[in-house]
């Protein structure tokens, strides 16, 4: 029982570290939506995109597929860029 607890603690620690790394990475970038004329339509912090994606994935797989379908539809009229925040 003690060995299982130690293993779970190690796994949880790794998950937390990876999540922190992902949040640090995403805080430095933005998702930019541009139209055909290359004008910026809107910008979203990657942290928000990450949170929305995780919620959509865990709420229901159907919602996640709907999000993917919307992104594909937007790709037909818009372009997405991931840019690093300039501070």
C-alpha positions as CSV (number, residue, x, y, z in Angstrom):
1,X,0.0,0.0,0.0
2,X,2.9,2.4,0.8
3,X,4.5,1.7,-2.5
4,X,1.3,2.5,-4.4
5,X,1.0,5.8,-2.5
6,X,4.6,6.7,-3.3
7,X,4.0,5.9,-7.0
8,X,0.9,8.0,-7.1
9,X,2.7,10.9,-5.5
10,X,5.5,10.7,-8.1
11,X,2.9,10.6,-10.9
12,X,1.0,13.5,-9.5
13,X,4.2,15.5,-9.1
14,X,5.1,14.9,-12.7
15,X,1.6,15.9,-13.9
16,X,1.8,19.1,-11.9
17,X,5.2,20.0,-13.2
18,X,4.1,19.4,-16.8
19,X,1.0,21.5,-16.3
20,X,3.1,24.3,-14.9
21,X,5.5,24.1,-17.9
22,X,2.6,24.2,-20.3
23,X,1.0,27.2,-18.6
24,X,4.4,29.0,-18.6
25,X,4.8,28.3,-22.3
26,X,1.2,29.3,-23.1
27,X,1.4,32.6,-21.2
28,X,4.1,33.7,-23.6
29,X,2.0,33.2,-26.7
30,X,-1.2,34.4,-28.3
31,X,-3.5,32.9,-30.9
32,X,-4.2,35.5,-33.6
33,X,-7.1,35.2,-36.1
34,X,-6.6,37.1,-39.3
35,X,-8.9,37.5,-42.3
36,X,-7.9,37.1,-46.0
37,X,-6.6,40.7,-46.1
38,X,-4.3,39.8,-43.2
39,X,-6.1,42.1,-40.8
40,X,-6.3,40.9,-37.2
41,X,-9.8,39.9,-36.2
42,X,-9.0,39.0,-32.6
43,X,-6.3,37.7,-30.3
44,X,-6.6,35.1,-27.5
45,X,-4.0,34.3,-24.9
46,X,-2.9,30.6,-25.4
47,X,-3.7,30.0,-21.8
48,X,-7.4,30.7,-22.5
49,X,-7.3,28.5,-25.6
50,X,-5.7,25.7,-23.5
51,X,-8.4,26.0,-20.8
52,X,-11.2,26.0,-23.3
53,X,-9.8,23.0,-25.1
54,X,-9.4,21.0,-21.8
55,X,-13.0,21.9,-20.7
56,X,-14.4,21.0,-24.1
57,X,-12.5,17.7,-24.1
58,X,-13.7,16.7,-20.6
59,X,-17.2,18.0,-20.9
60,X,-18.1,15.8,-23.8
61,X,-16.3,14.4,-26.7
62,X,-19.1,15.7,-29.0
63,X,-18.4,19.3,-27.8
64,X,-14.7,18.7,-28.6
65,X,-15.5,17.6,-32.1
66,X,-17.8,20.6,-32.5
67,X,-14.9,22.9,-31.5
68,X,-12.6,21.1,-34.1
69,X,-15.3,21.5,-36.8
70,X,-15.6,25.3,-36.0
71,X,-11.8,25.7,-36.3
72,X,-11.7,23.9,-39.6
73,X,-14.6,26.1,-40.9
74,X,-12.7,29.2,-39.8
75,X,-9.6,28.0,-41.5
76,X,-11.5,28.3,-44.8
77,X,-11.9,32.0,-44.4
78,X,-9.3,33.0,-41.8
79,X,-5.8,32.2,-40.9
80,X,-4.5,31.4,-37.4
81,X,-1.1,32.4,-36.1
82,X,0.6,31.7,-32.8
83,X,2.8,34.7,-31.9
84,X,5.0,35.3,-28.9
85,X,4.0,38.2,-26.6
86,X,6.2,41.2,-27.0
87,X,6.9,42.7,-23.6
